[in-house]
Amino acid sequence: MNGDCETSQEIKKQPILNEALCETFVKITVKELLEIYREKDRKYNNQIKQEIKCISGWSQGDSDPQRSKLSNGHSQIYQHKPEFVWLQAYAINVSEDCDTFQISDTPNNKILPDPIDLTASVLIVNCKSAPGGIKESTKGNYCQVLGQVLGFDKAHGNLRVWAIKVADLTKLPNCEVLKSMWPNELIEVRTLENHII
């Protein structure tokens, strides 16, 4: 009987992780993810400014129906933002406590013609609790992250993703194949998405 109780208690401890892993993860590059969230954030801020103008107009007795129209809420803006993401990228920084790390589509030492790409990175948090986790030696390695986007940390200016699962793919013998196949997988996913829509 004790074995059954222990097993049922184990099952009760893990439903959050199991539910999270059942989510549909959007395969996406770090750069694409940043662009989507930056654009949506910009649109959100512009919409807030417009609504403040409308409210200000109302308080001054403006009755222009065109100006008075408000959108159907902020949820439309975020409709196409992926919440659960599947990223494959390079670990460019690892925190001392190994709970967070920064990933980028390009390794830290690679010189690119476009300087914006050098700063395109996402902060992965909650690595100690996520299966796989990271180590100090993970820096520079090619990793896979399944996670939930938390949004921008306004204080530090980075996009944060809550790690659900982390894998250091550099340890695998077929890592170079996985790296080379990632762009093809993304193209295939986008093609399928376009045919479904």
Secondary structure, DSSP 8 states (H G I E B T S, - for coil): -HHHHHHHHHHHHSHHHHHHHTS--EE--HHHHHHHHHHHHHHHHHHHHHHHHHHHHHHTT---HHHH---S-GGGTTTT--SEEEEEEEEEEE-TTSS-EEEESS-TT---S-HHHHH-EEEEE-TTTSSS---GGGTT-EEEEEEEEEEEETTTTEEEEEEEEEEEGGGSTTHHHHHHHHHHHHHHHHHHHHHH-
